Amino acid sequence: MIKHFFIPTIAAFIIIFSSCTGCSNNTKKDTTKEDPTLDFESISVIDSIDAVFYALPSPEEIISYVKDNHVTFDAKLMHNYNEAKLYTGYEKKALACGVYFADLAYISAFNKSDFSAEYISTIDYLLKELNINPQFTKKQQERIINASMEPDSLYAISRELYDTVISYLQEYDEGKTLSLLSVGTFVESLYLTTRLHNDFEKQKDAINRIAEQKLLFEDIVTMATTYEKNQIISEMIGDLKVLEQSFNNLNVHIGESEAKTQADGSLRIEGKSKITITEENYFIFSDNVQDFRTKIIKQ
């Protein structure tokens, strides 16, 4: 898998993950800002408790990286946007918001603009319910609705919306909301990609790319575990552990990583992987993803 680490300008905040257990950040965030500066390019997240940066590629990156040229868009795979208002409780709304972000990424990956207005409106509604930058996301909504239908335009706007929300949470969230949103986004992305790739022999390359998401998954599990005292997150971690074992059964071995500077100045960590997947283990994994997704979208 290719993981993107976008390095912030203040290098002192960067702490190596393996040596950071139990460390704390005593600096309080300034919550009095009324007009935050949102960094559209950075999608790294600093956890205010452990001061750890996590690489969180957008769902557009995941879906576009995985999907092959032989799959077709299936609207029935997406979560029904009419169900958004049925969710109660902050945690369930945050998980659902992540799911809809992945669905919007799915729409944009296939450039199906006919569905974009409903899903961006749904995301806008949930962000307001979560008190996440509602005025700015309204502008994003208008841009998507009025966007030209040129190839990649919807993709770019969808990704910008996701990156903006992640940047906002980086600035103002303690980490719980980001953990929930990330789990919802990642699981829905896995659900969509595994449903699209069910011919083990003909789609082996794409299936290998699904397996390569293991490293990202491990980062998300680690981040969620920080908030395991929360009852809903604690229950969710149990499902994450089931999926973790299923990931392990895919036998993904990541080799030595190499840092490469990209044209935009970001640092990309690339690692060669060796993947040994059996058809049986892949479909067990696919079923586990579907089971977890079913729990997430349940009201």
C-alpha positions in Angstrom: 0.0 0.0 0.0 1.1 3.6 -0.6 0.6 5.8 2.5 0.8 9.5 2.3 2.3 11.5 5.2 1.9 15.2 4.8 4.5 16.9 6.9 3.4 20.1 8.8 5.6 23.2 8.9 6.3 22.8 12.6 8.4 19.7 12.8 8.5 19.7 16.6 5.0 18.2 16.7 6.2 15.1 14.8 6.8 12.3 17.3 7.7 8.7 16.3 4.7 6.5 17.0 6.5 3.6 18.6 8.0 5.8 21.3 4.9 7.8 22.2 2.9 5.5 24.4 1.7 7.4 27.5 3.0 10.8 26.4 0.7 13.8 26.7 0.3 17.2 25.2 -0.4 19.9 27.8 -0.9 22.6 25.2 -4.6 23.6 25.1 -6.1 24.4 21.8 -7.4 27.9 21.2 -11.2 27.3 20.8 -12.0 31.0 20.6 -11.1 31.2 16.9 -14.1 32.1 14.8 -12.6 31.8 11.4 -10.1 28.9 11.3 -7.6 28.6 8.5 -8.3 25.2 6.9 -5.4 23.5 5.1 -6.8 21.8 2.0 -3.6 19.9 1.3 -2.9 18.3 4.6 -4.8 15.2 5.6 -2.6 14.2 8.5 -4.2 14.3 11.9 -2.5 15.2 15.2 -4.1 13.6 18.2 -4.2 16.1 21.0 -3.6 13.5 23.7 -0.7 11.5 22.3 0.6 14.1 19.8 0.8 11.4 17.0 0.3 12.0 13.3 -1.7 9.4 11.5 -1.7 9.0 7.7 -5.3 9.2 6.6 -5.6 9.1 2.8 -9.0 10.2 1.5 -11.6 7.7 0.5 -11.2 8.9 -3.0 -7.6 7.8 -2.9 -8.5 4.4 -1.5 -11.3 3.6 -4.0 -9.5 4.9 -7.0 -6.4 3.1 -6.1 -8.2 -0.2 -5.6 -10.8 -0.3 -8.4 -9.9 -1.8 -11.7 -11.3 -1.1 -15.2 -13.7 -4.0 -15.2 -16.1 -2.8 -12.5 -19.2 -0.8 -13.1 -21.0 1.6 -10.8 -23.8 0.0 -8.7 -25.9 2.6 -6.8 -27.5 -0.1 -4.7 -24.2 -0.6 -2.8 -24.4 2.9 -1.3 -26.1 3.6 2.1 -29.5 5.2 1.6 -29.2 8.9 2.2 -32.8 9.1 3.4 -31.7 7.2 6.6 -29.3 9.9 7.8 -32.0 11.6 9.9 -32.8 8.4 11.7 -29.5 8.3 13.6 -29.5 9.4 17.2 -26.5 9.9 19.4 -23.2 11.7 18.6 -21.2 8.5 17.9 -23.7 6.9 15.5 -24.0 10.2 13.6 -20.2 10.5 13.3 -19.9 6.9 12.0 -22.7 7.5 9.5 -21.0 10.7 8.3 -17.9 8.7 7.6 -20.0 6.1 5.6 -21.6 8.9 3.5 -18.1 10.4 2.8 -17.0 7.1 1.3 -20.2 6.9 -0.7 -19.5 10.3 -2.1 -16.0 9.2 -2.9 -17.5 6.2 -4.7 -19.8 8.6 -6.7 -16.8 10.8 -7.6 -14.6 7.9 -8.6 -17.1 6.9 -11.3 -18.0 10.6 -12.0 -21.7 9.9 -11.3 -22.8 13.5 -10.7 -26.5 12.7 -10.7 -26.1 11.4 -7.2 -23.7 14.0 -5.8 -26.3 16.6 -4.6 -28.2 14.1 -2.4 -25.0 12.8 -0.7 -23.3 16.2 -0.2 -26.6 17.4 1.3 -26.6 14.4 3.6 -23.0 15.0 4.7 -23.8 18.7 5.2 -26.7 17.7 7.5 -24.6 15.3 9.6 -21.7 17.8 9.9 -24.2 20.4 11.3 -25.5 17.8 13.7 -21.9 17.1 14.8 -21.2 20.9 15.0 -18.4 20.6 12.4 -17.9 23.8 10.4 -21.4 23.9 8.9 -21.1 27.2 7.0 -18.0 26.2 5.1 -19.4 22.8 4.1 -22.5 24.7 2.7 -20.1 26.4 0.3 -18.7 23.1 -0.6 -22.2 21.8 -1.2 -23.0 24.6 -3.6 -19.7 24.0 -5.5 -20.5 20.4 -6.0 -24.1 21.0 -7.2 -22.8 23.6 -9.7 -19.7 21.8 -10.7 -18.9 21.2 -14.3 -19.2 17.6 -15.4 -15.6 17.4 -16.7 -13.7 14.3 -15.8 -12.1 14.4 -12.3 -13.9 17.7 -11.3 -16.3 16.0 -9.0 -13.4 13.9 -7.7 -11.4 17.0 -6.8 -14.3 18.7 -5.1 -15.2 15.6 -3.1 -11.7 15.2 -1.9 -11.4 18.9 -1.0 -14.5 18.6 1.1 -13.1 15.5 3.0 -9.7 17.1 3.4 -11.3 20.3 4.8 -13.3 18.4 7.4 -10.2 16.4 8.4 -8.2 19.7 8.8 -11.0 21.2 10.9 -11.0 18.2 13.2 -7.2 18.4 13.4 -7.6 21.9 14.7 -10.5 21.6 17.0 -11.3 17.9 17.9 -9.8 15.9 20.7 -9.7 12.9 18.4 -12.9 11.0 19.2 -14.9 12.4 16.3 -12.0 11.8 13.9 -11.7 8.2 15.1 -15.4 7.5 14.5 -15.5 9.3 11.2 -12.4 7.5 10.0 -13.8 4.1 10.9 -17.0 4.8 9.1 -15.2 6.0 6.0 -12.7 3.2 5.9 -15.2 0.3 6.5 -17.5 1.7 3.9 -14.6 2.0 1.4 -13.7 -1.6 2.1 -17.3 -2.6 1.7 -17.6 -0.9 -1.7 -14.4 -2.3 -3.0 -14.9 -5.9 -1.8 -18.4 -5.9 -3.3 -17.1 -4.6 -6.6 -14.3 -7.2 -6.8 -15.7 -10.6 -6.4 -14.0 -12.5 -9.2 -10.9 -13.8 -7.4 -9.0 -14.9 -10.5 -9.8 -12.1 -12.9 -9.5 -9.3 -10.3 -6.5 -10.5 -8.3 -4.5 -7.3 -8.7 -7.3 -5.2 -7.3 -7.9 -7.7 -4.5 -4.2 -7.4 -3.6 -4.6 -3.7 -3.4 -7.5 -4.2 -1.0 -5.2 -6.3 1.2 -2.6 -3.5 1.1 -4.9 -1.3 3.1 -3.8 -3.3 6.2 -1.3 -0.7 7.3 -3.9 2.1 7.2 -6.3 -0.1 9.1 -3.8 -0.7 11.8 -3.4 3.1 12.2 -7.1 3.5 12.5 -7.4 0.7 15.1 -4.6 2.4 17.2 -6.4 5.7 17.1 -9.7 4.3 18.0 -8.2 2.3 20.9 -7.3 5.6 22.5 -11.0 6.2 23.2 -12.0 2.7 24.3 -13.5 4.0 27.5 -16.4 5.3 25.4 -19.0 2.5 25.4 -19.8 2.7 21.7 -16.2 2.9 20.7 -15.4 0.0 23.0 -18.0 -2.2 21.3 -16.7 -1.0 17.9 -13.1 -2.0 18.8 -14.3 -5.6 19.3 -15.5 -5.6 15.6 -12.2 -3.9 14.6 -10.3 -6.8 16.2 -12.4 -9.4 14.2 -11.6 -7.5 11.0 -7.9 -7.2 12.1 -7.7 -11.0 12.4 -9.3 -11.3 9.0 -6.8 -8.9 7.6 -3.9 -10.9 9.1 -5.2 -14.1 7.3 -4.7 -12.3 4.0 -0.9 -12.6 4.7 0.3 -9.2 3.8 4.0 -8.6 4.6 5.3 -5.0 4.1 9.0 -4.7 3.4 11.4 -1.9 4.2 9.9 1.5 3.5 11.5 4.4 1.5 10.6 8.1 1.8 10.1 9.9 -1.5 9.4 13.6 -1.9 6.6 14.4 -4.3 6.2 17.3 -6.7 3.8 19.0 -4.3 6.4 18.9 -1.5 4.6 16.1 0.5 6.5 13.1 1.7 5.3 9.7 0.5 6.3 6.6 2.3 6.5 3.6 -0.1 7.0 0.1 1.0 7.1 -3.1 -1.1 4.6 -5.7 0.0 4.4 -9.4 -0.4 0.8 -10.7 -0.5 -0.4 -14.3 -0.3 -4.1 -14.5 -0.4 -6.3 -17.6 -0.8 -9.7 -17.3 -2.3 -11.3 -18.7 0.9 -9.7 -16.1 3.1 -10.6 -13.3 0.8 -14.3 -14.1 0.8 -14.2 -14.6 4.6 -12.6 -11.1 4.8 -15.3 -9.7 2.5 -18.0 -11.2 4.7 -16.5 -9.8 7.8 -16.4 -6.3 6.2 -20.0 -6.6 5.3 -21.0 -7.7 8.8 -19.1 -4.8 10.4 -20.7 -2.4 7.9 -24.1 -3.7 8.7 -23.5 -2.9 12.4 -22.2 0.6 11.6 -25.2 1.7 9.6 -27.8 0.2 12.0 -29.9 2.9 13.6 
